[in-house]
Amino acid sequence: KIDVAGFSFGGRVAMAAASLQPNRIRRLYLTGVSAERDPLANVILASWKEILGVNTYNSEVSDGYDKEKESYYDEECDPEVHTSRCTARLRSFAWSIILQTYSEIFLAKSGPNRVQTWVDGVCRYNTEEGLRALLMQTHGH
């Protein structure tokens, strides 16, 4: 058995993991995880689902295909890579979670260049599909 620590959304992920695999997790250490969502949190959560292409009415996933551009990918994507890490949707989600998670003072002190490196990190180490699955598992319908 292992001990799992989680902060904010990570805490919700940890709780979901513990509920699915209680025999594998000994303890949870959680902080910044509210018991209930306030109305603003529900709006933010709805925006994250929209950004990741989850139809909040029936939980279907939009594939993000742009018929006019005949592409799934944004202009910044390396055409040789063709992974979901290159989607504008993933970059938008990364910006949104960072701007909604950290305080204005902290973001202002960090500056746009440093925040951009965090966005790049989210995109480098995650996939749209993986983040969508975590979001739906922890925040469901």
matplotlib code that plots the C-alpha trace (Angstrom):
import matplotlib.pyplot as plt

x = [0.0, 1.1, 0.5, -0.8, -0.7, -2.8, -3.4, -6.6, -7.4, -4.7, -6.5, -9.7, -7.7, -6.2, -9.7, -11.0, -8.0, -8.6, -12.3, -11.4, -8.5, -8.9, -6.8, -3.8, -3.8, -3.0, -3.4, -4.4, -2.8, -5.1, -5.0, -6.9, -9.8, -13.1, -16.0, -18.4, -18.1, -19.4, -21.3, -18.1, -16.3, -19.1, -18.7, -14.9, -15.5, -18.0, -15.4, -12.7, -15.1, -15.9, -12.3, -11.5, -14.5, -16.7, -20.4, -21.6, -25.2, -24.3, -20.5, -19.8, -16.4, -16.1, -13.1, -12.1, -11.8, -11.8, -13.5, -12.4, -8.7, -9.1, -7.0, -7.2, -4.1, -3.2, -0.6, 2.1, 2.0, 4.9, 3.2, 5.7, 4.4, 0.6, -0.2, -3.0, -0.3, -0.3, -3.9, -5.0, -7.5, -4.8, -2.9, -6.1, -6.9, -3.4, -3.7, -7.1, -6.1, -3.1, -4.9, -7.8, -5.5, -2.9, -3.5, -3.3, -0.3, 1.6, 1.0, 2.0, 5.2, 6.0, 5.5, 4.3, 7.5, 7.5, 3.8, 4.4, 6.9, 4.2, 1.8, 4.5, 5.1, 1.4, 1.4, 4.6, 3.7, 0.0, -2.4, -5.8, -7.3, -5.6, -6.7, -10.2, -10.4, -9.1, -11.6, -14.5, -13.5, -13.1, -15.9, -18.2, -21.5]
y = [0.0, 3.6, 7.0, 9.6, 13.4, 15.8, 19.5, 21.0, 19.1, 16.6, 16.0, 15.1, 12.8, 11.1, 10.7, 9.2, 6.8, 5.8, 5.1, 2.9, 1.1, 1.2, -1.9, -0.1, 3.2, 3.3, 7.1, 10.2, 13.6, 16.3, 20.0, 22.7, 20.3, 21.7, 19.5, 21.3, 23.5, 27.1, 28.6, 30.1, 26.8, 25.2, 27.8, 27.2, 23.5, 23.9, 26.1, 23.3, 20.7, 23.0, 23.6, 19.9, 19.2, 17.4, 18.0, 18.7, 17.6, 14.0, 13.7, 13.0, 14.1, 16.5, 15.4, 19.0, 18.6, 21.9, 21.3, 24.6, 24.0, 20.2, 19.7, 18.9, 20.9, 24.6, 26.6, 26.1, 22.3, 20.6, 18.7, 15.8, 15.2, 15.0, 14.3, 15.8, 17.6, 20.1, 21.1, 24.6, 23.1, 21.6, 24.9, 26.8, 24.3, 24.7, 28.5, 28.3, 26.0, 28.1, 31.4, 29.9, 28.1, 30.8, 34.2, 37.4, 38.5, 35.2, 35.3, 39.0, 38.3, 35.3, 37.2, 36.0, 34.3, 32.0, 31.3, 30.4, 27.7, 26.2, 26.1, 24.4, 21.9, 21.0, 20.4, 18.5, 16.1, 15.6, 14.7, 16.1, 12.6, 12.0, 15.3, 14.8, 11.4, 12.9, 15.7, 13.3, 10.8, 13.4, 15.8, 13.6, 14.8]
z = [0.0, -0.7, 0.8, -1.7, -1.4, -3.4, -3.7, -5.2, -8.4, -7.5, -4.2, -6.1, -8.4, -5.2, -3.7, -7.0, -7.0, -3.4, -4.1, -7.1, -5.5, -1.7, -1.2, -2.8, -0.9, 2.8, 3.5, 1.7, 2.5, 1.0, 1.0, -0.9, -1.7, -0.8, 0.2, -2.0, -5.1, -5.0, -8.0, -9.4, -9.2, -11.2, -13.9, -14.0, -14.2, -17.0, -18.9, -18.5, -19.9, -22.8, -23.5, -23.5, -25.8, -23.3, -24.0, -20.5, -21.3, -22.2, -21.6, -25.3, -26.5, -29.5, -31.6, -32.2, -36.0, -37.8, -41.2, -42.7, -41.8, -42.4, -39.3, -35.6, -34.8, -34.2, -36.1, -33.5, -33.8, -35.5, -38.4, -37.9, -34.4, -34.8, -31.2, -29.1, -27.2, -30.0, -29.9, -29.3, -26.9, -24.7, -24.6, -23.7, -20.9, -19.5, -19.5, -17.9, -15.1, -14.2, -14.3, -12.2, -9.7, -8.7, -7.1, -9.1, -6.9, -7.5, -11.2, -11.5, -9.5, -11.7, -15.0, -18.4, -19.4, -16.4, -16.6, -20.3, -19.2, -16.9, -19.8, -21.9, -19.1, -18.9, -22.6, -22.7, -19.9, -20.5, -23.3, -24.0, -23.6, -20.3, -18.8, -20.1, -18.5, -15.1, -15.3, -16.0, -13.4, -10.7, -11.6, -13.6, -14.9]

ax = plt.figure().add_subplot(projection="3d")
ax.plot(x, y, z, "-o")
ax.set_aspect("equal")
plt.show()
